Amino acid sequence: MADVEVARVTDYGKLFYVRTHLGHILKPGDRAVGYDLYGANNNDNELDKYQNLVIPEVILIKKSYEEKRQKKRGKPRPLKLKSLDMELDESKGRGYEEKMNTEYEEFLRDLEENPELRFNLSLYRNKDYQPSEMASVSDGDDVPSVPLEELLADLELSEEEDGDD
């Protein structure tokens, strides 16, 4: 547990002091994702029963690596997932496809950041990934990624017939 001082990205004038479980992860200048309860309207009868209950102004959920990921945008990931072929519904339009791509990208980010999420998934090595490229960009940042040791080699099966029959 640690006491941290945070501010909104849109409003650096108001500072919030909060106790968080992210003390071992956050460093000065880092960004975090959380809930802003500063202006929340709490009109729950159950909360009224607790006279001494102090609701925090901010609840931090996780560290945000978005700013550091901006540097790596467009570069291939070391991992890839296999999926079944899907038929896209053409009637939903282009916006639906973009939304699906955005959600898939967020899912991959969550997989990189959380080892518990990828525990039961089979992640494969991406052939397009070049570790030397990433080493030149990384210059000491601490963006989480999947270790190469956790990735499986991609098995490609083909139906080639032997001429021995």
C-alpha positions, 0 to 999 in steps of 0.5 A, spaced: 500 500 500 502 506 498 499 514 498 500 517 491 498 524 489 494 523 482 491 528 477 486 528 472 489 528 465 484 534 463 485 538 469 492 538 472 489 543 477 486 539 482 490 534 486 487 528 489 491 524 495 489 516 495 491 510 498 492 505 493 495 497 492 499 500 486 505 503 490 510 498 487 508 499 480 507 507 480 513 511 479 513 519 479 510 521 472 506 515 471 499 514 468 494 510 471 486 508 470 481 509 475 474 511 477 473 518 479 468 519 484 469 526 486 463 529 483 459 522 484 452 523 487 451 517 492 444 517 494 444 509 496 440 508 503 445 502 505 451 507 505 447 512 510 447 506 515 454 507 515 456 514 519 463 514 519 464 511 512 469 515 508 468 514 500 475 515 496 475 521 491 479 516 486 480 509 486 486 507 482 485 500 478 491 499 474 497 503 471 496 505 464 502 504 459 498 508 453 503 513 452 509 508 452 505 504 447 505 510 442 512 509 441 511 502 439 505 503 435 505 500 428 510 495 430 508 487 430 507 484 437 511 478 439 505 474 440 499 472 435 493 468 437 489 463 432 482 463 431 477 460 427 474 464 421 469 468 422 463 471 417 462 478 418 455 481 418 456 486 412 449 489 414 453 492 420 457 497 416 464 499 417 463 502 424 462 495 427 468 492 424 473 498 427 469 497 433 471 489 433 478 491 431 479 496 437 476 491 442 481 485 439 487 490 440 485 492 447 484 484 449 491 483 446 494 489 451 490 486 457 494 479 455 500 482 455 499 486 461 496 480 465 499 473 466 493 471 469 489 472 463 494 468 458 495 462 463 490 458 459 491 461 452 496 458 447 500 464 444 504 463 438 510 466 436 509 471 430 514 470 425 514 478 423 516 480 430 524 482 430 526 483 437 532 487 435 527 492 432 524 493 439 530 493 443 532 500 439 526 503 441 525 500 448 530 505 452 529 503 459 521 503 459 517 498 463 511 496 458 509 489 459 510 484 454 509 476 453 516 473 454 518 469 448 519 463 453 512 463 454 510 463 446 509 456 442 512 455 435 507 455 430 505 449 427 503 449 420 500 442 417 499 441 410 496 436 406 501 433 402 501 427 399 506 422 399 508 419 392 509 412 395 502 409 395 
